[in-house]
Each structure stands twice: as structure tokens, then as C-alpha cells.
Amino acid sequence: MKPSKTSGTVSDDSSRKCETSRTTENAGRRAFLTATAAGVSVGLGGCLGDGDRSFSSAPSGSWRQYMRDEGNTGATGATAPPRGNLAWTSNAFTRWSPVAADGAVYIGNVDPNPGPKIVGLDATDGSERWSVDVEEADHYTSAVVGELLVAAYGDRVVALDRESGDREWTDTLSGTVSRTEVTAVPAESLVLVPEASDRGATLRAFDAATGERRWSVPLADRIVGAPAVRGDEVFVASESALYCLDIAGGGEVWNRGVENVALGPRPTADGIVLAADGDLAVRDGDGGAHLRTLDGYTDEAYGVALADGTAYWLTAEGLAAVSVEDGFEEWRLDARGCQEGLCVGRDAVVAPVRYEEFDLEVAWPAVAAFDRETGDVRWYYHLDGFDVTFTTPPVLVDGAVYLAANTFDSLGALGDVPLEEEPGLL
């Protein structure tokens, strides 16, 4: 189904020139924005000002880990904001996925410049609540578990008090954190940390409250994607195998050889959804056998999120909604994925794409909200410039979408705020 295109209106004067006195930092925050609450919004080319405006009320709801929950669903009951205009950007640098809960957003940086730290931000205006210096590393990942933020980077796993940033416990790994994501299981007070070393891959389980090591399991090859949990089972994929482990002690229940895993497992009532060897497929939860193919891909597989029996599926070729039960295609768009990740809310799918249907002269990268039932475009936030990329997947909570991009090198919050009307907006 090709979505219908609804007309919109430009809600700002696009003839004004950017002031030459704008600082380099602010001039770097360039975007095309869209503005109507219903139907397709019309893109506006812009040289943004500070982007430092508060939401009228704090965004609510939570996104406590990479795919929001331990099942890696990438789905939330949150409603996407009716507009996707830039409200604020953080002063602190990041290019790793944020997590959010209780009116706060938590980000990390482990690059040597401008300095490794973990930062707690106020969700209303992006102001800094606290920051903690950490060690330099190649990768950063975190999850909220109760009143703690558990972060893993380099050879460290640390737990910080979310209110103050105080360290509650620290552990040093024998290897380093894999370039994937941790998974938190709040009901078990458990954090699963993929680890890599010269000896191979390990999945290590920590008690989130105390830092006690509960169990560890060696795995073949590099771990791909975050581990996923359903009931008392942990599903984790390496590049060549899909494993089912017992959550209590890490004992292997079964493993199944697979080829070229692109995205980690997503357990559902209909089986385990896994992208591997050019297929998005459903596998049997009791042994990993192939049950049915939902879709194919020939290039990059960027993400899959699951909600109410539908797999929302982003690749370099397009964005689609496919029934997990029987592979029925609900809708498909030629909105080509341009970056990792997507998320699904109560009414919308939010994804980083390039799409010819946007009202742009060039198909620049954009984060867009699509109607979940039809695929119709609701709004898009657009970046223009040479070699522009989003550096984190979008994160959706009630009232905001969080993301980072190399144009502003920090976290940005999109939501229902008016376009900037100060001098300097084109």
C-alpha cells in the first residue's frame, strides 16, 4: 500500500537570511523541520538558532534500555508528539543511545574529547542534573534498573544512583564490553552484558542491585545485538548461532546454527524473530528451527520492532509492516533506512530514513513519524549537509523523540514546540 499524501502549510517565513554573527556551533545545527499536527507536513529549510527551548511539560513515560524492554520489542505505549521540531540540544557530547525514565534522560560519552563522562539530563529543557567522569573506551551502553543506571564501557560495568550520580558498585571485566548493547531484566534484578576477549565471546549476568556476578556463558563468535528475555529463557545470537539459555544459571537449553546474523533475536508468542542470511524469519522457540520467512533483504538490515503481532521492519531498501503470524504485508514504503534502529509507539513508527515523498530538493537523512496503521507520513525532522548521519537510533517517550546526530554532536529532543521565530531562521 502506498500512503496517501495530505497537503500541509508552511508555518514560517522562509525568506529571512541567517545572521552572519551566528556562532559556528549554532550554525552547525542545521535542519529541515516539519510542522503540522495532521497529515504530511511541509519541510522547511533552516539555519537553526540555539535549539534551547523547554517543553511546556516534561516528557513522560520511559525508554529504559536499547530496545526499551528485555524482549527487544522496540515498542512503547507512548504517543508520538504531533510535531517533530527541535526543542533542545544537550551541552554534553554523545554518540551512544540514550535511556530515559521519570523525567530524566541519561547519556554517556567515552571518547577522549571532549572527555569521557556519564550525564543525567532534565527531560524538559536538557539541562544537566549531574555528571560523572569515567574512563575512555571504544563503546558505551546503559540501562535503567529501578533507581540505578547501569552502564558498561571498556572493561567496566558501573551502577550509578539516578538521582545523584553516585557510584553504587563497579566491576572490572577480564575482556571488554562487546560493541552491542546490555539487556536489563528488572523483575530478576539482572543485567546481561555481552563481553569480548581474545578467547572469544561471553554473556555475563550481574545482579543489578549489588553487582554480584551471577553467571557467565562462553559463546561462539561475536555476539550480535542485545540479548532478549522471555519468561525464564534468554535468547542471544552470535554471528553463527542462536542460543537459548536458562535465566537462573545461564545453562544452555539449546543452540541452532545460523548464518550471517544481522539483528539479534526478538521472542514473540509466534516464535523468535531473527534477521539472518538475507531473511527476516520466524524460528521455533523450542529449538530454533526455521518456521517461515517474513521478508528478505539484500543490503543492510537496520532494525525490527514488534507490536501487537506486527513486525515493523527497516532496511536499506524500505520500511514495512509485516504480520508475524503469517507474513502478510500490511504496508510497505520506499523509505530507505539510513541508520540503525527504529521504534514503535501507540500510533506511530519513528525511523531514520531517506524518502522521496518528503518535500525536499534532495533526499537528505530524516527522522520521521509514520502512521502505524497506514504508513502515512506525519512529520519529519531533516538534516542537510555533506556526510550527515544520525549517531543514535530514535528513542520515543510521551511528548518527545530523542536522537543524536553529527551536526550537533549531542542529544537533541524533538517534540511539539513551534518553529523558532527569532532572527536567523531561514
C-alpha positions as CSV (number, residue, x, y, z in Angstrom):
1,M,0.0,0.0,0.0
2,K,1.4,3.4,-0.9
3,P,0.5,6.0,1.7
4,S,-1.6,9.0,0.7
5,K,-0.1,12.4,0.7
6,T,-2.0,15.1,2.5
7,S,-1.3,18.7,1.9
8,G,0.3,20.9,4.6
9,T,1.1,24.6,5.0
10,V,4.4,26.3,5.6
11,S,4.1,27.9,9.0
12,D,7.1,30.3,8.9
13,D,8.7,32.8,6.6
14,S,11.5,31.1,4.6
15,S,12.9,34.3,3.1
16,R,14.9,35.5,6.1
17,K,18.6,35.2,6.0
18,C,20.8,33.6,8.7
19,E,22.7,36.1,10.6
20,T,26.4,36.2,9.8
21,S,27.1,36.6,13.5
22,R,25.7,33.2,14.3
23,T,28.4,31.1,16.1
24,T,29.9,28.0,14.5
25,E,28.3,25.7,17.0
26,N,24.8,27.0,16.3
27,A,25.3,27.3,12.6
28,G,26.1,23.6,12.7
29,R,22.7,22.8,14.0
30,R,21.1,22.7,10.5
31,A,17.8,21.0,9.8
32,F,14.7,20.8,7.7
33,L,11.7,20.8,10.0
34,T,8.1,20.0,9.6
35,A,5.2,21.4,11.5
36,T,1.6,20.3,11.0
37,A,-0.2,18.0,13.5
38,A,-2.2,16.2,10.9
39,G,-1.2,14.7,7.6
40,V,2.0,15.3,5.8
41,S,4.0,18.3,6.9
42,V,5.9,20.5,4.6
43,G,9.6,20.7,5.0
44,L,11.3,23.9,6.0
45,G,14.9,24.6,5.2
46,G,16.6,26.2,8.2
47,C,19.7,27.5,9.9
48,L,18.6,26.9,13.4
49,G,19.2,29.1,16.4
50,D,20.2,27.6,19.7
51,G,17.5,25.0,19.8
52,D,17.4,25.6,23.6
53,R,13.7,25.7,24.4
54,S,11.9,24.0,27.1
55,F,8.9,21.7,26.6
56,S,5.7,23.1,28.2
57,S,5.6,20.0,30.3
58,A,8.2,17.2,31.0
59,P,8.1,14.3,28.5
60,S,6.7,11.3,30.4
61,G,7.0,7.5,30.0
62,S,10.3,5.7,29.8
63,W,12.7,4.0,27.4
64,R,14.9,2.2,29.9
65,Q,17.2,0.3,27.6
66,Y,18.3,-0.1,24.0
67,M,15.1,-1.7,22.6
68,R,13.1,-0.4,25.5
69,D,12.4,-3.8,27.2
70,E,14.1,-7.1,27.8
71,G,12.2,-8.6,24.9
72,N,13.8,-6.2,22.5
73,T,10.4,-5.2,21.2
74,G,11.3,-1.6,20.4
75,A,7.7,-0.8,21.2
76,T,6.1,1.5,23.8
77,G,2.6,2.7,24.7
78,A,3.8,6.3,24.3
79,T,2.1,8.6,21.8
80,A,4.4,10.3,19.3
81,P,4.4,14.1,19.5
82,P,2.2,15.8,16.9
83,R,5.2,17.8,15.6
84,G,8.9,16.9,15.4
85,N,10.5,20.3,15.9
86,L,13.8,20.7,17.7
87,A,13.2,21.8,21.3
88,W,16.7,21.5,22.9
89,T,20.2,20.0,22.5
90,S,22.4,19.0,25.3
91,N,25.7,20.7,26.1
92,A,27.2,17.3,26.7
93,F,28.5,15.3,23.8
94,T,27.3,11.8,22.9
95,R,27.0,9.4,20.0
96,W,25.6,6.5,22.0
97,S,21.9,5.5,22.6
98,P,20.2,7.4,25.5
99,V,17.9,5.9,28.0
100,A,15.0,7.8,29.7
101,A,12.8,7.5,32.8
102,D,10.9,9.6,35.2
103,G,11.5,13.0,33.5
104,A,15.2,12.4,33.1
105,V,17.4,11.3,30.2
106,Y,20.8,9.6,30.6
107,I,23.6,9.8,28.1
108,G,27.3,8.8,28.0
109,N,30.5,9.6,26.2
110,V,33.7,7.6,26.3
111,D,35.6,9.4,23.7
112,P,38.8,11.2,24.9
113,N,37.5,14.5,23.5
114,P,35.7,16.4,25.0
115,G,36.1,14.0,27.9
116,P,34.5,10.7,29.0
117,K,31.5,11.1,31.3
118,I,28.0,9.9,32.1
119,V,25.4,12.7,32.3
120,G,21.9,12.9,33.7
121,L,19.7,15.5,31.9
122,D,16.4,17.1,32.7
123,A,13.9,16.0,30.0
124,T,12.1,19.3,29.9
125,D,15.0,21.5,28.8
126,G,18.1,19.3,28.5
127,S,19.8,21.0,31.5
128,E,22.5,18.9,33.3
129,R,21.5,17.4,36.6
130,W,24.8,15.7,37.3
131,S,27.8,14.3,35.5
132,V,30.4,11.6,36.4
133,D,33.8,11.2,34.9
134,V,34.5,7.8,33.5
135,E,37.3,6.0,31.6
136,E,38.0,6.3,27.9
137,A,36.7,3.3,25.8
138,D,35.5,2.2,22.4
139,H,31.8,1.6,23.2
140,Y,29.2,2.7,25.7
141,T,25.8,1.1,26.6
142,S,23.4,1.6,29.5
143,A,20.1,0.6,31.0
144,V,17.8,1.9,33.8
145,V,17.0,-0.7,36.5
146,G,14.9,0.7,39.3
147,E,16.7,3.6,40.9
148,L,20.0,2.7,39.2
149,L,21.6,3.5,35.9
150,V,23.9,0.5,34.9
151,A,26.4,1.4,32.3
152,A,29.1,-0.7,30.6
153,Y,32.1,0.5,28.6
154,G,35.6,-0.7,28.0
155,D,36.3,-3.2,30.8
156,R,34.0,-1.6,33.3
157,V,30.4,-2.1,34.4
158,V,29.2,0.5,36.9
159,A,25.9,1.3,38.6
160,L,25.0,4.9,39.4
161,D,22.3,6.3,41.6
162,R,19.9,8.0,39.1
163,E,19.1,10.9,41.4
164,S,22.7,11.9,42.3
165,G,25.1,10.1,40.0
166,D,26.8,8.5,43.0
167,R,28.5,5.2,42.2
168,E,26.8,2.2,43.9
169,W,29.1,-0.5,42.6
170,T,31.8,-1.2,39.9
171,D,33.1,-4.3,38.3
172,T,36.1,-4.9,36.0
173,L,35.8,-7.4,33.2
174,S,38.5,-9.7,32.0
175,G,37.7,-8.7,28.5
176,T,35.9,-5.6,27.1
177,V,32.2,-4.8,26.5
178,S,31.1,-6.0,23.0
179,R,30.1,-3.4,20.5
180,T,26.4,-4.3,21.2
181,E,24.0,-3.5,24.0
182,V,23.3,-4.6,27.5
183,T,19.9,-6.0,28.5
184,A,18.2,-5.3,31.8
185,V,15.7,-7.7,33.4
186,P,14.1,-5.6,36.2
187,A,12.0,-8.5,37.6
188,E,15.1,-10.5,38.1
189,S,17.3,-7.5,39.2
190,L,19.6,-8.7,36.3
191,V,21.8,-7.1,33.7
192,L,23.1,-9.1,30.8
193,V,26.5,-7.8,29.5
194,P,28.0,-9.2,26.2
195,E,31.8,-9.4,26.6
196,A,34.5,-9.9,24.1
197,S,38.1,-11.1,24.6
198,D,41.0,-12.9,22.8
199,R,39.4,-16.1,24.0
200,G,36.0,-15.4,22.3
201,A,32.6,-14.1,23.4
202,T,30.9,-14.3,26.8
203,L,27.5,-13.4,28.1
204,R,27.8,-12.3,31.7
205,A,25.0,-11.8,34.1
206,F,25.2,-9.3,37.0
207,D,22.9,-8.6,39.9
208,A,21.8,-5.1,39.1
209,A,21.4,-4.0,42.8
210,T,24.7,-5.4,44.2
211,G,27.0,-6.0,41.2
212,E,27.4,-9.7,42.1
213,R,28.3,-11.9,39.2
214,R,25.6,-14.5,38.9
215,W,26.7,-16.5,35.9
216,S,28.7,-16.3,32.6
217,V,28.4,-18.4,29.4
218,P,31.0,-18.6,26.6
219,L,29.6,-18.3,23.1
220,A,31.0,-19.0,19.6
221,D,31.9,-15.9,17.6
222,R,30.9,-12.2,18.2
223,I,27.6,-11.5,19.9
224,V,25.1,-9.7,17.6
225,G,22.5,-7.4,19.1
226,A,21.2,-7.2,22.6
227,P,20.2,-10.5,24.4
228,A,16.4,-10.9,24.7
229,V,14.4,-12.5,27.5
230,R,11.1,-14.2,27.6
231,G,9.9,-15.8,30.8
232,D,12.8,-17.9,32.2
233,E,14.7,-18.0,28.9
234,V,17.5,-15.8,27.5
235,F,17.9,-15.7,23.7
236,V,21.2,-14.5,22.3
237,A,22.7,-14.6,18.8
238,S,26.3,-14.8,17.7
239,E,27.3,-14.4,14.1
240,S,26.8,-18.1,13.5
241,A,24.4,-19.4,16.2
242,L,21.2,-18.7,18.1
243,Y,21.3,-19.8,21.7
244,C,18.6,-20.3,24.3
245,L,19.9,-20.1,27.9
246,D,18.3,-20.7,31.3
247,I,18.0,-17.3,33.0
248,A,18.6,-18.7,36.5
249,G,22.0,-20.1,35.9
250,G,22.9,-19.5,32.3
251,G,22.7,-23.2,31.4
252,E,22.3,-23.9,27.7
253,V,18.8,-25.1,26.7
254,W,19.6,-25.4,23.0
255,N,21.5,-23.8,20.2
256,R,21.0,-23.7,16.5
257,G,23.4,-22.9,13.7
258,V,22.5,-19.8,11.6
259,E,24.4,-17.8,9.0
260,N,25.3,-14.1,8.9
261,V,23.1,-12.8,11.8
262,A,22.3,-9.1,11.2
263,L,19.9,-8.3,14.1
264,G,19.6,-10.0,17.4
265,P,16.5,-12.1,18.5
266,R,13.1,-10.9,19.3
267,P,10.9,-13.5,21.1
268,T,7.2,-13.5,20.4
269,A,4.2,-15.7,21.0
270,D,4.6,-16.9,17.4
271,G,8.3,-17.7,17.7
272,I,11.7,-16.0,17.6
273,V,12.0,-13.2,15.0
274,L,15.6,-13.1,13.7
275,A,17.3,-11.4,10.7
276,A,20.0,-13.6,9.3
277,D,21.4,-14.6,5.9
278,G,19.2,-12.2,3.9
279,D,15.9,-13.2,5.6
280,L,13.7,-11.8,8.3
281,A,12.3,-15.1,9.6
282,V,10.4,-16.7,12.5
283,R,12.1,-19.5,14.3
284,D,10.8,-22.1,16.7
285,G,11.2,-21.0,20.3
286,D,11.8,-24.6,21.4
287,G,14.7,-25.4,19.2
288,G,15.4,-22.6,16.7
289,A,14.1,-24.4,13.6
290,H,13.1,-22.2,10.7
291,L,9.3,-21.8,10.7
292,R,8.6,-19.2,8.0
293,T,10.2,-16.2,6.2
294,L,8.5,-12.8,6.7
295,D,10.6,-10.8,4.3
296,G,14.0,-10.7,2.5
297,Y,16.8,-8.1,2.3
298,T,19.8,-7.7,0.0
299,D,21.5,-4.9,1.8
300,E,21.7,-3.5,5.4
301,A,19.1,-4.6,7.9
302,Y,18.7,-1.7,10.2
303,G,16.0,-2.7,12.7
304,V,12.9,-4.5,13.6
305,A,10.3,-3.6,16.3
306,L,7.3,-5.7,17.4
307,A,3.9,-4.6,18.4
308,D,0.5,-6.4,18.5
309,G,1.7,-9.2,16.2
310,T,3.3,-6.9,13.6
311,A,6.9,-6.6,12.8
312,Y,7.9,-3.1,11.7
313,W,11.0,-3.7,9.6
314,L,13.6,-1.2,8.4
315,T,16.3,-2.0,5.8
316,A,18.3,-0.1,3.2
317,E,15.5,-0.9,0.7
318,G,12.5,0.3,2.7
319,L,10.2,0.3,5.7
320,A,7.4,-2.3,6.0
321,A,4.8,-3.6,8.4
322,V,4.5,-7.4,8.3
323,S,2.4,-9.9,10.2
324,V,4.5,-12.2,12.4
325,E,1.8,-14.9,12.3
326,D,1.7,-15.4,8.6
327,G,3.9,-12.9,6.8
328,F,1.0,-10.8,5.4
329,E,2.3,-7.4,4.3
330,E,0.3,-4.7,5.9
331,W,2.1,-1.8,4.2
332,R,5.4,-1.0,2.6
333,L,7.2,2.2,1.7
334,D,10.3,3.1,-0.3
335,A,11.5,5.0,2.7
336,R,15.1,3.7,2.8
337,G,16.7,3.2,6.1
338,C,19.8,5.4,6.6
339,Q,20.8,4.5,10.1
340,E,20.4,1.8,12.8
341,G,17.2,1.5,14.8
342,L,13.5,2.4,14.8
343,C,10.8,2.5,17.5
344,V,7.0,2.0,17.6
345,G,4.6,3.9,19.7
346,R,0.8,3.6,20.3
347,D,0.1,5.4,17.0
348,A,3.3,5.9,15.1
349,V,6.5,4.3,13.8
350,V,9.6,6.6,14.2
351,A,12.5,5.7,11.9
352,P,15.6,7.3,10.4
353,V,15.1,7.3,6.6
354,R,15.6,8.8,3.2
355,Y,12.3,9.2,1.4
356,E,11.5,10.7,-2.0
357,E,8.0,11.6,-0.8
358,F,9.3,14.2,1.6
359,D,9.0,17.7,0.2
360,L,12.8,18.2,-0.1
361,E,15.1,19.0,-3.1
362,V,17.4,16.3,-2.0
363,A,16.6,13.1,-0.1
364,W,18.6,14.1,3.0
365,P,18.5,11.8,6.1
366,A,15.5,12.4,8.2
367,V,13.9,11.1,11.4
368,A,10.2,10.7,10.5
369,A,7.0,9.6,12.2
370,F,4.7,7.3,10.1
371,D,1.2,6.3,11.0
372,R,1.4,2.9,12.4
373,E,-1.8,1.6,10.7
374,T,-1.3,3.0,7.2
375,G,2.3,4.2,6.8
376,D,1.2,7.8,6.1
377,V,3.8,10.4,6.9
378,R,3.0,12.5,10.0
379,W,6.2,14.6,10.3
380,Y,9.9,14.5,9.6
381,Y,13.0,16.2,11.1
382,H,15.6,16.7,8.4
383,L,19.3,17.1,8.4
384,D,21.1,18.6,5.4
385,G,24.8,18.8,4.6
386,F,27.7,16.6,3.5
387,D,28.1,13.2,5.1
388,V,25.3,13.8,7.6
389,T,24.4,10.9,9.9
390,F,22.2,10.2,12.9
391,T,24.5,8.7,15.5
392,T,21.9,7.0,17.7
393,P,18.6,5.3,16.9
394,P,15.5,7.4,17.8
395,V,14.0,7.0,21.3
396,L,10.3,7.6,21.8
397,V,8.6,8.7,25.0
398,D,5.3,10.6,25.6
399,G,6.0,14.1,24.3
400,A,9.4,13.7,22.7
401,V,11.8,11.8,20.4
402,Y,15.4,11.8,21.4
403,L,18.3,11.3,19.0
404,A,21.9,12.4,18.3
405,A,23.5,13.5,15.1
406,N,26.9,14.5,13.9
407,T,25.6,18.0,13.1
408,F,25.2,19.0,16.7
409,D,27.3,16.2,18.4
410,S,25.0,16.0,21.3
411,L,21.5,14.7,22.3
412,G,18.6,16.5,20.7
413,A,14.9,16.4,21.7
414,L,12.2,16.7,19.1
415,G,8.6,17.5,20.0
416,D,5.6,19.7,19.9
417,V,7.2,23.1,20.0
418,P,6.7,25.9,17.4
419,L,9.4,26.6,14.8
420,E,11.8,29.2,16.0
421,E,10.8,32.7,15.1
422,E,13.9,34.6,16.3
423,P,16.0,36.4,13.7
424,G,18.3,34.0,12.0
425,L,15.8,31.3,10.9
426,L,15.6,30.9,7.2
